[in-house]
Amino acid sequence: MEEKKFTSVSLPIPLFEKVKKRIEGTGFTSVSDYVTFVLREVISSEEEEAEEKEAFSKEDEEKVKERLRALGYLD
């Protein structure tokens, strides 16, 4: 089994306190757990957006436009 390695990140105390209050009564056992969850969600979302943006190459886009012109949808 792979050993998990960690590092530390400093947060301003007011932000730490807000997060600590926010996770009360949730399944998060620590501020670190919550921050890790949020960062994973943000990164995952950004990666999905980047993949969506790369869905069509310029060549693919031109092929679609040519097809739409042939069908009379574009001038």
Backbone as a printed PyTorch tensor [residue, N CA C, xyz], in Angstrom:
tensor([[[  0.8480,  -1.1930,   0.0000],
         [  0.0000,   0.0000,   0.0000],
         [  0.8840,   1.2430,   0.0000]],

        [[  0.5180,   2.2120,  -0.8340],
         [  1.3030,   3.4250,  -0.9680],
         [  1.0940,   4.3450,   0.2250]],

        [[  2.1970,   4.8420,   0.7480],
         [  2.1240,   5.7680,   1.8780],
         [  1.7770,   7.1570,   1.3700]],

        [[  0.7900,   7.7960,   1.9800],
         [  0.4080,   9.1460,   1.5870],
         [  1.3610,  10.1360,   2.2350]],

        [[  1.8010,  11.0900,   1.4530],
         [  2.6850,  12.1280,   1.9620],
         [  1.9390,  13.4470,   1.9490]],

        [[  2.2150,  14.2820,   2.9170],
         [  1.5170,  15.5540,   3.0590],
         [  2.5070,  16.6960,   3.2040]],

        [[  2.0080,  17.8790,   2.9500],
         [  2.7430,  19.1060,   3.1850],
         [  1.8110,  20.0330,   3.9530]],

        [[  2.3120,  21.1390,   4.3870],
         [  1.4280,  22.0660,   5.1010],
         [  1.2830,  23.3520,   4.3060]],

        [[  0.1400,  23.9810,   4.4740],
         [ -0.1580,  25.2570,   3.8330],
         [ -0.6610,  26.1830,   4.9280]],

        [[ -0.1780,  27.3980,   4.9130],
         [ -0.5960,  28.3630,   5.9280],
         [ -1.8260,  29.1170,   5.4640]],

        [[ -2.7780,  29.2610,   6.3540],
         [ -3.9860,  30.0310,   6.0890],
         [ -4.0530,  31.1700,   7.0880]],

        [[ -4.5860,  32.3100,   6.6680],
         [ -4.7980,  33.3820,   7.6370],
         [ -5.7810,  32.8840,   8.7100]],

        [[ -5.5380,  33.2430,   9.9440],
         [ -6.3560,  32.7610,  11.0650],
         [ -7.8390,  33.0700,  10.8700]],

        [[ -8.2220,  34.2900,  10.4190],
         [ -9.6610,  34.5380,  10.2260],
         [-10.2920,  33.5590,   9.2220]],

        [[ -9.5770,  33.2290,   8.1460],
         [-10.0930,  32.2820,   7.1670],
         [-10.1840,  30.8880,   7.7720]],

        [[ -9.1690,  30.4890,   8.5030],
         [ -9.1760,  29.1900,   9.1830],
         [-10.3910,  29.0750,  10.0950]],

        [[-10.6690,  30.1340,  10.8460],
         [-11.8030,  30.1240,  11.7740],
         [-13.1350,  30.0320,  11.0230]],

        [[-13.2540,  30.7310,   9.8940],
         [-14.4770,  30.6570,   9.0970],
         [-14.6960,  29.2440,   8.5700]],

        [[-13.6330,  28.6250,   8.0830],
         [-13.7410,  27.2620,   7.5650],
         [-14.0850,  26.2980,   8.7020]],

        [[-13.4410,  26.4840,   9.8310],
         [-13.7000,  25.6270,  10.9950],
         [-15.1760,  25.6910,  11.3960]],

        [[-15.7350,  26.8970,  11.3820],
         [-17.1490,  27.0820,  11.7300],
         [-18.0480,  26.4600,  10.6500]],

        [[-17.6340,  26.6060,   9.3870],
         [-18.4230,  26.1030,   8.2720],
         [-18.5390,  24.5780,   8.2850]],

        [[-17.5080,  23.8730,   8.7560],
         [-17.5280,  22.4090,   8.6990],
         [-18.1770,  21.7660,   9.9190]],

        [[-18.5730,  22.5830,  10.8950],
         [-19.2410,  22.0250,  12.0780],
         [-20.5000,  21.2830,  11.6520]],

        [[-20.6530,  20.0610,  12.1370],
         [-21.8370,  19.2800,  11.8370],
         [-21.8050,  18.6060,  10.4750]],

        [[-20.6670,  18.6870,   9.8020],
         [-20.5310,  18.0090,   8.5070],
         [-19.6790,  16.7610,   8.7080]],

        [[-19.4090,  16.0690,   7.6350],
         [-18.5590,  14.8780,   7.6990],
         [-17.0760,  15.1910,   7.7030]],

        [[-16.7370,  16.4690,   7.5820],
         [-15.3260,  16.8400,   7.5830],
         [-14.7960,  16.8610,   9.0040]],

        [[-13.6640,  16.1890,   9.1840],
         [-13.1070,  16.0810,  10.5340],
         [-12.0640,  17.1400,  10.8400]],

        [[-11.6440,  17.8660,   9.7890],
         [-10.6530,  18.9120,  10.0210],
         [-10.7150,  19.9460,   8.9000]],

        [[-10.1350,  21.0900,   9.1610],
         [-10.0450,  22.1300,   8.1470],
         [ -9.2330,  21.6040,   6.9680]],

        [[ -8.1760,  20.8570,   7.2440],
         [ -7.3500,  20.2940,   6.1720],
         [ -8.1650,  19.3920,   5.2520]],

        [[ -9.0250,  18.5510,   5.8250],
         [ -9.8770,  17.6720,   5.0080],
         [-10.7730,  18.4920,   4.0900]],

        [[-11.3640,  19.5430,   4.6280],
         [-12.2670,  20.3870,   3.8440],
         [-11.5080,  21.1210,   2.7410]],

        [[-10.3780,  21.7110,   3.0760],
         [ -9.5900,  22.4520,   2.0930],
         [ -9.1200,  21.5090,   0.9830]],

        [[ -8.7120,  20.3070,   1.3330],
         [ -8.2980,  19.3140,   0.3370],
         [ -9.4570,  18.9910,  -0.5890]],

        [[-10.6450,  18.7780,  -0.0240],
         [-11.8380,  18.4930,  -0.8240],
         [-12.1370,  19.6360,  -1.7920]],

        [[-12.1360,  20.8600,  -1.2950],
         [-12.4530,  22.0210,  -2.1260],
         [-11.4300,  22.1750,  -3.2460]],

        [[-10.1610,  22.0280,  -2.9450],
         [ -9.1360,  22.1640,  -3.9750],
         [ -9.2610,  21.0840,  -5.0380]],

        [[ -9.5670,  19.8610,  -4.6350],
         [ -9.7670,  18.7900,  -5.6160],
         [-10.9470,  19.1150,  -6.5330]],

        [[-12.0280,  19.6360,  -5.9610],
         [-13.1970,  19.9990,  -6.7600],
         [-12.8680,  21.1090,  -7.7570]],

        [[-12.1470,  22.1190,  -7.3170],
         [-11.7900,  23.2420,  -8.1840],
         [-10.8900,  22.7590,  -9.3220]],

        [[ -9.8780,  21.9900,  -8.9920],
         [ -8.9520,  21.5000, -10.0090],
         [ -9.6670,  20.5840, -10.9900]],

        [[-10.5060,  19.7150, -10.4860],
         [-11.2590,  18.8050, -11.3520],
         [-12.1440,  19.5950, -12.3060]],

        [[-12.8130,  20.6030, -11.8030],
         [-13.6870,  21.4430, -12.6220],
         [-12.8940,  22.1610, -13.7000]],

        [[-11.7340,  22.7030, -13.3440],
         [-10.9010,  23.4020, -14.3240],
         [-10.3880,  22.4490, -15.3880]],

        [[-10.0260,  21.2250, -14.9980],
         [ -9.5490,  20.2380, -15.9600],
         [-10.6630,  19.8540, -16.9270]],

        [[-11.8820,  19.7050, -16.4190],
         [-13.0230,  19.3880, -17.2830],
         [-13.2900,  20.5120, -18.2650]],

        [[-13.2030,  21.7550, -17.8040],
         [-13.4180,  22.9020, -18.6800],
         [-12.3560,  22.9400, -19.7700]],

        [[-11.1100,  22.6590, -19.4120],
         [-10.0280,  22.6640, -20.3950],
         [-10.2510,  21.5790, -21.4400]],

        [[-10.7110,  20.4150, -21.0150],
         [-10.9890,  19.3260, -21.9530],
         [-12.1290,  19.7050, -22.8920]],

        [[-13.1510,  20.3630, -22.3620],
         [-14.2780,  20.7860, -23.1880],
         [-13.8530,  21.8230, -24.2120]],

        [[-12.9760,  22.7250, -23.8400],
         [-12.5020,  23.7540, -24.7570],
         [-11.7070,  23.1370, -25.9020]],

        [[-11.0360,  22.0320, -25.6480],
         [-10.2250,  21.3750, -26.6590],
         [-11.0060,  20.3210, -27.4290]],

        [[-12.3150,  20.3180, -27.2700],
         [-13.1390,  19.2900, -27.9010],
         [-13.0430,  19.3400, -29.4210]],

        [[-12.9630,  20.5280, -30.0130],
         [-12.8720,  20.6660, -31.4630],
         [-11.5630,  21.3510, -31.8340]],

        [[-10.8430,  20.7580, -32.7520],
         [ -9.6720,  21.4290, -33.2980],
         [-10.1620,  22.4260, -34.3430]],

        [[ -9.2910,  23.3000, -34.7960],
         [ -9.6600,  24.2560, -35.8450],
         [-10.0860,  23.5000, -37.1020]],

        [[ -9.4040,  22.4090, -37.3740],
         [ -9.7360,  21.5950, -38.5450],
         [-11.1430,  21.0070, -38.4100]],

        [[-11.4620,  20.4840, -37.2220],
         [-12.8010,  19.9380, -36.9830],
         [-13.8590,  21.0190, -37.1340]],

        [[-13.5610,  22.1900, -36.6090],
         [-14.5100,  23.3020, -36.6840],
         [-14.7830,  23.6750, -38.1440]],

        [[-13.7460,  23.7160, -38.9570],
         [-13.9120,  24.0460, -40.3700],
         [-14.7390,  22.9790, -41.0940]],

        [[-14.5230,  21.7140, -40.7570],
         [-15.3040,  20.6270, -41.3610],
         [-16.7890,  20.7730, -41.0260]],

        [[-17.0830,  21.1180, -39.7930],
         [-18.4760,  21.3020, -39.3700],
         [-19.0810,  22.4870, -40.1190]],

        [[-18.3190,  23.5790, -40.2140],
         [-18.8260,  24.7570, -40.9250],
         [-19.0870,  24.4340, -42.3990]],

        [[-18.1700,  23.6930, -43.0270],
         [-18.3610,  23.2980, -44.4240],
         [-19.6300,  22.4690, -44.5800]],

        [[-19.8420,  21.5600, -43.6750],
         [-21.0300,  20.6940, -43.7240],
         [-22.3050,  21.5210, -43.5350]],

        [[-22.2660,  22.4660, -42.5980],
         [-23.4310,  23.3290, -42.3680],
         [-23.7130,  24.2070, -43.5930]],

        [[-22.6490,  24.6860, -44.2530],
         [-22.8370,  25.4590, -45.4880],
         [-23.4820,  24.5900, -46.5600]],

        [[-22.9800,  23.3560, -46.7050],
         [-23.5120,  22.4380, -47.7120],
         [-24.9930,  22.1430, -47.4640]],

        [[-25.3830,  22.1590, -46.2000],
         [-26.7740,  21.8980, -45.8510],
         [-27.6330,  23.1670, -45.8990]],

        [[-26.9970,  24.3060, -46.1560],
         [-27.7260,  25.5610, -46.2670],
         [-27.9450,  26.3080, -44.9800]],

        [[-27.2750,  25.8960, -43.9180],
         [-27.4450,  26.5820, -42.6310],
         [-26.5420,  27.7860, -42.4760]],

        [[-25.4460,  27.8140, -43.2290],
         [-24.5210,  28.9550, -43.1780],
         [-24.3220,  29.4950, -44.5770]],

        [[-24.0610,  30.8120, -44.6660],
         [-23.7910,  31.4270, -45.9700],
         [-22.3090,  31.3660, -46.2730]]])
